[in-house]
């Protein structure tokens, strides 16, 4: 009975990251670990017993056990402490979970739409990859029910934030843009990698800005970089921007 009274079971209290596996190694590990520790501090997850070296060793063991060369891994830290509200527990316990898999299959042509579900940029979970990810999943399900593969979400001000499961970049007049973190978008590790390697401006713009762009790209550890072929009813061409050569579409 007590196992069902943990903060993770009752409230989804936990954090995770998805890491691309390239040549049998976790790609951008330092960025992922930094975000994990930052997110843990924000939501009150105790990582004292899960040092970076210990966690990476567990990840590498899982990669080797599954003979994974190219694919993805998910690292999750669960708050398994007993709920103070229900049981009055004060003992802190954090559990590590690691799963690995092949890369995602990317549908072609890739179709993007706008989600009717907004992001609250003032939420304490804004920008955090928490296990409470149901809003993102519901937004993605709504988009797929309409025949799309992803959806751009806007915040309470109508500004572009990110996709349900990815960050968003766009090209207009040969210049690359992406939303600033203050919009509530996720601080993606692939997003950070793109900013380090491409000339890109972080902006705060209304969703109708995307109606006049030349290209839209989605990025994440699980998908690499995707060149969107259709945004709602508008068809987009492959403009051959350098962002598409930073990472393979399927890592």
C-alpha positions as CSV (number, residue, x, y, z in Angstrom):
1,X,0.0,0.0,0.0
2,X,2.8,2.4,0.9
3,X,4.4,1.9,-2.5
4,X,1.4,3.6,-4.1
5,X,1.7,6.6,-1.7
6,X,5.0,8.0,-3.1
7,X,5.3,11.5,-4.5
8,X,6.0,10.0,-8.0
9,X,3.0,7.7,-8.0
10,X,0.6,10.4,-6.6
11,X,1.9,13.5,-8.3
12,X,4.2,12.5,-11.1
13,X,7.1,14.0,-9.2
14,X,10.2,13.2,-11.3
15,X,12.5,14.5,-14.0
16,X,13.9,12.9,-17.2
17,X,16.0,13.5,-20.2
18,X,16.3,11.7,-23.5
19,X,19.8,11.3,-24.8
20,X,20.8,10.4,-28.4
21,X,23.2,7.5,-28.6
22,X,25.8,7.8,-31.4
23,X,28.5,5.2,-32.0
24,X,27.6,3.6,-28.7
25,X,28.1,6.8,-26.7
26,X,25.7,9.3,-25.1
27,X,25.7,12.5,-27.2
28,X,26.0,15.8,-25.4
29,X,26.2,14.1,-22.1
30,X,27.4,17.2,-20.2
31,X,24.5,19.3,-21.4
32,X,22.0,16.6,-20.4
33,X,23.5,16.1,-16.9
34,X,23.5,19.9,-16.3
35,X,19.9,20.1,-17.2
36,X,19.0,17.1,-15.0
37,X,20.7,18.7,-12.0
38,X,19.1,22.1,-12.7
39,X,15.6,20.5,-13.1
40,X,16.1,18.4,-9.9
41,X,16.8,21.6,-7.9
42,X,13.7,23.3,-9.3
43,X,11.3,20.5,-8.4
44,X,13.0,19.3,-5.2
45,X,14.5,16.0,-6.4
46,X,17.4,14.8,-4.2
47,X,20.3,13.5,-6.4
48,X,22.7,13.1,-3.5
49,X,23.0,9.3,-4.0
50,X,23.2,9.6,-7.8
51,X,26.5,11.2,-8.7
52,X,27.3,12.0,-12.4
53,X,29.9,9.3,-12.7
54,X,27.6,6.7,-11.2
55,X,24.7,7.6,-13.4
56,X,26.8,7.7,-16.6
57,X,28.3,4.3,-15.7
58,X,24.7,2.9,-15.3
59,X,23.8,4.4,-18.7
60,X,26.9,2.9,-20.5
61,X,26.2,-0.5,-18.9
62,X,22.6,-0.4,-20.3
63,X,23.8,0.7,-23.7
64,X,26.4,-2.2,-23.8
65,X,23.9,-4.8,-22.5
66,X,21.4,-3.9,-25.2
67,X,24.2,-3.7,-27.9
68,X,22.9,-0.3,-28.9
69,X,25.1,1.6,-31.4
70,X,22.7,4.3,-32.6
71,X,19.4,5.2,-30.9
72,X,18.3,6.9,-27.7
73,X,18.1,6.5,-24.0
74,X,15.9,7.9,-21.3
75,X,17.2,8.7,-17.9
76,X,14.5,9.3,-15.2
77,X,14.8,10.2,-11.6
78,X,11.7,9.4,-9.6
79,X,10.9,10.9,-6.2
80,X,10.0,7.7,-4.3
81,X,9.6,9.5,-0.9
82,X,6.3,8.7,0.9
83,X,3.8,11.5,0.5
84,X,3.7,13.9,3.5
85,X,0.1,14.7,2.8
86,X,-1.0,11.0,3.0
87,X,1.5,9.3,5.3
88,X,3.4,12.1,6.9
89,X,6.7,10.6,5.7
90,X,9.9,12.7,5.8
91,X,12.4,10.3,4.4
92,X,13.8,11.3,1.0
93,X,14.3,8.6,-1.7
94,X,15.2,9.0,-5.3
95,X,15.1,6.1,-7.8
96,X,17.0,6.0,-11.1
97,X,15.5,4.4,-14.2
98,X,17.2,4.0,-17.6
99,X,15.6,2.6,-20.8
100,X,17.2,2.4,-24.2
101,X,15.7,2.0,-27.7
102,X,16.4,2.4,-31.4
103,X,15.8,5.8,-32.9
104,X,12.3,7.0,-33.7
105,X,10.8,6.4,-37.1
106,X,10.3,9.8,-38.6
107,X,7.2,10.0,-40.9
108,X,7.6,11.7,-44.3
109,X,6.5,14.2,-45.4
110,X,6.4,15.6,-41.9
111,X,3.4,17.7,-41.1
112,X,3.1,20.4,-38.4
113,X,0.2,22.3,-37.0
114,X,-0.7,24.7,-34.1
115,X,-1.9,23.2,-30.8
116,X,-5.0,24.7,-29.2
117,X,-3.4,24.0,-25.8
118,X,-1.3,26.8,-24.4
119,X,1.8,26.8,-22.3
120,X,1.8,28.8,-19.1
121,X,5.2,30.6,-19.1
122,X,4.7,31.5,-15.4
123,X,4.3,27.9,-14.4
124,X,6.9,26.5,-12.0
125,X,7.3,23.6,-14.5
126,X,7.8,25.8,-17.5
127,X,11.0,24.7,-19.2
128,X,11.3,21.6,-16.9
129,X,11.3,18.1,-18.3
130,X,9.2,16.6,-15.5
131,X,7.5,13.2,-15.4
132,X,4.2,15.2,-15.4
133,X,4.2,15.3,-19.2
134,X,0.6,14.7,-19.8
135,X,-0.2,18.1,-21.2
136,X,2.5,17.5,-23.9
137,X,1.1,14.1,-24.7
138,X,-2.5,15.3,-24.9
139,X,-1.4,18.2,-27.2
140,X,0.4,15.7,-29.4
141,X,-2.6,13.3,-29.5
142,X,-4.8,16.2,-30.5
143,X,-2.5,17.0,-33.4
144,X,-2.2,13.4,-34.6
145,X,-6.0,13.0,-34.5
146,X,-6.1,15.8,-37.1
147,X,-3.5,14.1,-39.3
148,X,-0.4,16.0,-38.2
149,X,2.8,14.6,-36.7
150,X,3.6,17.5,-34.2
151,X,2.2,20.8,-33.1
152,X,3.6,24.2,-32.2
153,X,2.4,25.4,-28.8
154,X,2.0,29.1,-27.8
155,X,2.0,30.7,-24.4
156,X,-0.6,32.8,-22.7
157,X,0.5,35.8,-24.7
158,X,0.2,34.0,-28.1
159,X,4.0,33.7,-28.5
160,X,5.6,30.7,-30.1
161,X,7.2,28.4,-27.5
162,X,8.1,24.9,-28.9
163,X,6.6,21.8,-30.1
164,X,4.9,19.1,-28.0
165,X,8.1,17.0,-28.0
166,X,10.6,19.2,-29.7
167,X,12.1,22.7,-30.1
168,X,11.2,24.9,-33.0
169,X,13.4,26.9,-35.4
170,X,12.4,28.8,-38.5
171,X,14.1,30.5,-41.4
172,X,13.0,33.8,-42.8
173,X,14.9,35.9,-45.3
174,X,17.9,33.6,-44.9
175,X,18.0,34.2,-41.1
176,X,17.4,31.5,-38.5
177,X,15.2,32.1,-35.4
178,X,14.0,30.3,-32.3
179,X,11.9,31.3,-29.3
180,X,13.7,32.7,-26.2
181,X,13.4,30.6,-23.0
182,X,11.3,33.3,-21.3
183,X,8.4,32.2,-23.6
184,X,8.2,28.9,-21.6
185,X,9.9,26.8,-24.2
186,X,12.1,23.9,-23.2
187,X,15.8,24.5,-22.9
188,X,16.6,21.5,-25.2
189,X,20.1,20.2,-25.4
190,X,19.9,19.9,-29.2
191,X,18.5,23.5,-29.2
192,X,21.6,24.6,-27.3
193,X,23.9,22.7,-29.7
194,X,22.3,24.4,-32.6
195,X,22.7,27.8,-31.0
196,X,26.4,27.1,-30.5
197,X,26.9,26.1,-34.1
198,X,24.6,28.2,-36.2
199,X,24.0,31.9,-36.4
200,X,20.5,32.1,-34.8
201,X,18.5,34.8,-33.1
202,X,16.3,34.0,-30.0
203,X,13.1,36.0,-30.3
204,X,9.6,36.4,-28.9
205,X,7.1,36.5,-31.7
206,X,3.4,35.8,-32.2
207,X,2.3,32.5,-33.9
208,X,1.3,34.3,-37.1
209,X,4.9,35.0,-37.7
210,X,5.2,31.4,-38.9
211,X,2.8,32.0,-41.7
212,X,5.4,33.8,-43.7
213,X,8.6,31.8,-43.0
214,X,10.6,30.0,-45.6
215,X,11.3,26.9,-43.6
216,X,10.6,25.3,-40.2
217,X,12.8,22.9,-38.3
218,X,12.2,20.7,-35.3
219,X,15.0,19.5,-33.0
220,X,15.4,17.1,-30.2
221,X,17.7,14.3,-29.0
222,X,15.2,11.7,-30.2
223,X,14.7,13.0,-33.8
224,X,17.9,15.1,-34.5
225,X,16.8,17.8,-36.9
226,X,13.6,17.6,-39.0
227,X,12.8,19.8,-42.0
228,X,9.1,20.3,-41.8
229,X,7.4,19.7,-45.1
230,X,3.9,21.2,-44.3
231,X,2.7,23.7,-41.7
232,X,-1.0,23.5,-41.6
233,X,-2.0,24.0,-45.2
234,X,1.2,25.6,-46.3
235,X,3.8,23.4,-48.0
236,X,7.5,24.2,-47.3
237,X,10.5,23.4,-49.4
238,X,13.9,22.1,-48.4
239,X,16.1,25.2,-48.4
240,X,19.3,23.4,-47.5
241,X,20.2,25.4,-44.4
242,X,23.3,24.4,-42.4
243,X,21.1,23.4,-39.4
244,X,20.1,20.3,-41.4
245,X,23.7,19.1,-41.6
246,X,24.5,19.5,-37.9
247,X,22.9,16.1,-37.0
248,X,21.4,13.3,-39.0
249,X,17.6,13.3,-39.1
250,X,17.6,10.0,-37.3
251,X,20.4,9.6,-34.8
